[in-house]
Amino acid sequence: MLRDTSYQQGISPQPIGSQVFSRDPNFLGLSVINYFSTYCCTCNHAYFNTNTWSYTDDLTIVRGRHQIMVGADVSRTQMNAGAFDSGPALLLECLPEMQFPMTVLLVLLLWQSSAAQDALAAKARGVRAAQTGDYAQASREFGQACRLDPKLTDVCFYEGRALYYSNRFEEALPPLQKSVEIGESQSRALSTEAECLEALGRSAEAERAHRKAIEGDHDPQYLVRYAVFLFRQGRSSEAVAPLTRALQSKPEDFDANLEMGRVLFEQDKLAEALPFLATALKARPASTQAHLLAAKVCQRLGRSSEAERHLKAAQVPEP
């Protein structure tokens, strides 16, 4: 049998279970590149051994917004391949002291902040500011987040919405349009864009944005917003169709019923308006708007006691 004598130092294959063998005992026919060759005129038997191992590990340390990563990849590869067909045997990479270079990978990454982390932090600050009604601060925080990472969920839309609530309608348009461009919050962004355009007196553009919003989403709220726009434009008869669609989708919806009652009241269809207002009050019993509108309808219908009851209910603050 062949004996492995090529490893004077390092790791020998035998202690770790690597098999070293010859096809025929005590027979050797091989060629070592640039060293020596032995031949057999009718046969050519050789041997091979494989000795390969690797070790990979890494360490990550995170503290606050700081991160350190250290990684190592250590490998040793030996592949001795012999030939068993006729002709000279070829033994590759078999040297008296065979040890492949050790490869060590060390990565050190240290940063104080990244765009994604900063955007997320700015969004969180914007949400807190909006919750307290500080829309000016909220718009600044959402604006920073939108610039750093526009694809972070809803940040561009939130910036536009905060600017809308601050009556900064012209400034609200770019972030809302960016939100539409990246395909996020499209119906919400289009609907808010329409409201900004309406406030700027650009009614034709506002209507186009409303129409796009209701085309891309079946949520009844966008149909209701479009109907409210039509009502404010003095087109109450046209507002009936989108409100009808909204109620078909969600019959108990408060806003849809309230606005349908308002539109029918404007058209002097008092008896038809009252059931919608009753449904709205069923959904939101303490609504001041619904009680006041119901009181007007009842007064016009000559139902004074009901009108008085609704007026009293309207004076109770909503929870």
Residue, then its C-alpha position, 0 to 999 in steps of 0.5 A: m500500500l502507498r503511504d502518505t509521506s508528503y506532509q511534514q507539517g500542517i494537517s495530514p489527511q490520515p488523522i482526519g479520515s481521508q483515504v489514501f489508496s492505490r488501485d493495485p497494492n505495491f504498484l505505482g505508475l504516475s507523473v508529477i509535473n516538473y518532478f518525475s514520471t514512472y511508466c508502464c507499457t501496458c498499464n497505468h495505475a495511480y492513486f488519489n487523495t482528497n484533503t479539503w476543509s474550510y472554516t467560516d465565521d463572523l462576529t457582528i456587534v451592534r450598539g445603537r446606530h453603530q455596527i462593527m462586523v468582523g468575518a473570517d473565511v479560512s480554507r485548505t484545499q488539496m485534490n490529488a487526482g490520478a489517471f487509471d486509463s492507458g498512458p502516463a499517469l498524471l498526479l496534480e498538485c502533489l508536492p512534498e509539502m502541500q499546503f494551500p495558502m490560507t485565505v482570511l477575509l476581514v471586513l470592518l464596517l463602521w458607520q454612524s448612520s445610513a440613509a435608510q436608518d435616517a429615513l426611518a428615524a425621520k418618519a418616526r419623528g414625523v408621525r409623532a409630530a403629526q399626532t400632536g397636530d404639528y404638521a409643519q414639523a411633520s412635513r419637515e421630517f417626512g420631507q427628509a425621509c422622502r428625500l433619503d429613501p423615497k420608497l420607504t412606505d408612505v413617507c412621500f405621501y405623508e409629506g404631501r398630506a402634512l403640507y396639505y393640512s398646513n394649507r401649503f397646497e402648492e408645496a404639497l404637489p411634488p411629494l404627492q406626485k412622487s408617491v404616485e410615480i413610485g406606485e405607492s399610495q396612488s389613490r390616496a395621493l391622487s385624491t389628496e393631490a385633487e384636493c390641493l388643486e381644488a384649493l388652488g382653483r385648478s378645478a379641471e386638474a383636480e377632477r382629472a386627479h379624482r377620476k384617476a383615484i377612483e379608477g385605481d381603487h374600489d375603496p368607497q372613500y375616493l368615490v365620496r371625495y369625488a362626490v364632495f368635489l362635485f357638490r362644492q362645484g355646484r354639480s350636486s346632480e352629478a354627485v349622486a352617481p359616485l355616491t350610489r356606487a360607494l353605497q353599493s360597495k359599502p351600504e353602512d358607510f357613514d360618509a357616503n350616507l351623510e353626503m348622499g343626505r346632503v346632496l338630496f337635501e340640496q336638491d330638495k328631496l327631503a323625504e329621500a334624504l332622511p333615511f340616508l341620514a338615519t343610516a349615518l347616525k346609526a353608524r356614528p350616533a354622536s355625529t354633530q354634522a349628521h344631527l344638524l343636517a337631520a334637524k334641517v330636513c325634519q324642520r323642512l318636513g314639518r317634523s318639529s319634535e324630531a328636529e328639536r331632538h336632533l338639535k339637542a343631540a348636536q350640542v353634545p360634544e362628540p367623543 
